[in-house]
Amino acid sequence: MGEFGIVIAQQYCGLGLGRKLLDYLIAWANANGTTKKISLLTSENNYTAMELYKKVGFQVEGILKKDNYVNGVYGDTIMMGLIL
């Protein structure tokens, strides 16, 4: 099992970089013969990222309620996984 994170600066969003990174990661994980699952955490309001994760096969596995605190507001963290 492996866990990863992607952060792309706002000025580079929408260029397909996240998709390229995900495709590379999934291909590498499938080829290494060891990784059986990839997990990630994302903020509940990161809709663009969650849409991308779902497109490549990730599924929501759980919700951590009021797990993060940004700008005075508590938000949920979404747990997602991809079984290879």
Secondary structure, DSSP 8 states (H G I E B T S, - for coil): -EE------GGGTTSSHHHHHHHHHHHHHHHSSS--EEEEEEETT-HHHHHHHHHTT-EEEEEEEEEEEETTEEEEEEEEEEE-
